[in-house]
Amino acid sequence: MERIRRQKTVKIVVLGDIGRSPRMQYHALSLASHGFKVNFIGYEETFPPDNITRNSNIEINKLKPFEFDKGPKVFQYALKVIWQTITLMSMLYKTGKCEYLLCQNPPAIPTLPVCRLFCFLTRTKFIIDWHNYAYTIMGLTLSPKNPILLLAKYIEKVFGRTSDHNFCVTYAMKEDLSKNWNITAKVLYDRAPREFRPISLDEKHKWFVKISQQYFVFGCKGRDQLNLPTSEITRTTFTHKLQGLIHERADRPGLIFSSTSWSRDEDFGILMDALQVYETTYNLANNLPKLVCIITGRGPMKQHYIDEIGDRKWQHVRVVTPWLESADYPTMVACADLGICLHTSSSGLDLPMKVVDMFGAGLPVFAYEYKTLGELVQNDVNGFTFKNSDELAKMLVTWFEDFPYNDAQNQIVVRIREELVNFRRLRWEENWDRRIKPFFES
């Protein structure tokens, strides 16, 4: 009788929010699609998407967060590391044996030492997916000579070298890992999954109707639209239904989309200043549309910027900061006229996942320029780059001049969207199978 082959298990460790870790979610889905059992270990601050929670090969194992905010910051940090060490090691053993452990970095402490120890004791292959360097993120708030920062860098370097395999997000990071830390890594570029795609006018209209029930800026004022069921609403701020067909409104505002972590590695003030210039220019010109700017995400500085937006009292620029469900996020991206990315990278070696999503949806992008960005965004080829708020403001005014009937500008949009078709030909699933799957077959 033929021996039944045992299902192999992979533990995926994210010492952060599983719901906001798309790359590790995609790893989990790819592994599950090839028959691996996946133990997904991390925090659940936001609910993961349905394709994760309903997958029979994926089991989410929630870590209990550290909740203590008394005493000096150094004391709190030390207690947090001890707590995470105990809870993570306990969960690794609680979830049983595995053949592979795939760990996201950052954070590095205590993730890398704990995972390395577990793999050593259980003879498990240890794999690190390098998204960035943890010590460079700490360097946003600590001085370069801070003992904690120096210790963190040392731990990240030493334990990073002990892995069996390494993945990373750019060729610049691959070179840096090899040159400075003697670590060999395989580059796996982020690619949008199939959920991110251009959508039809009918799909846009349905989305605008849906979101207008919560955010009135998307809805169309008028007595004939009051108290109607959503299925009977014929007009939104951006679309209208005429003789059974959906059309874009000629008087619609421009729709900008951005996603942010509201943290120090994204200077949101650049966008605020650029929108202020647009507001002022609107009052001086007669050929610009009003703007609706959608900004999604959570983070420590969100309320600060929401308060600043309120203080500006703009009349022609509206900023909305919704929290979107995972299933709705790709639709919102695909509905926009323009995407804006403010990601700067603490190490200068990673790439913004949000731009990958925008490209997947066929959305033209303005992105903040830094040294590695060229691996994703080529200026005036598949997107545009800016270096400061003045450049961004000029680009916004030019982009929306005589919108939506500027033939020259519309030709640029068509050219960019055609270029993005090439980008979309390689999706995450195919890219993962080609570059990463062999590591889990050895």
Secondary structure, DSSP 8 states (H G I E B T S, - for coil): --------EEEEEEEEEGGG-HHHHHHHHHHHHTT-EEEEEEE-SS---HHHHT-TTEEEEE--------S-HHHHHHHHHHHHHHHHHHHHHHT---SEEEEEES--TTHHHHHHHHHHHHT-EEEEEESS-HHHHHTTTS-TT-HHHHHHHHHHHHHHTT-SEEEES-HHHHHHHHHHH----EE------TT-----HHHHHHHHHHHHTT-GGGB--SGGGTT--GGG--BBSSEEEETTEEEE-TT--EEEEEE---STTB-HHHHHHHHHHHHHHHHH-SS---EEEEEE---TTHHHHHHHHHHH--SSEEEE-----TTTHHHHHHH-SEEEE-B--SSS----HHHHHHHHTT--EEEE--TTGGGT--BTTTBEEESSHHHHHHHHHHHTTTTT--HHHHHHHHHHHHHHHHHHTS-HHHHHHHHTGGGG--
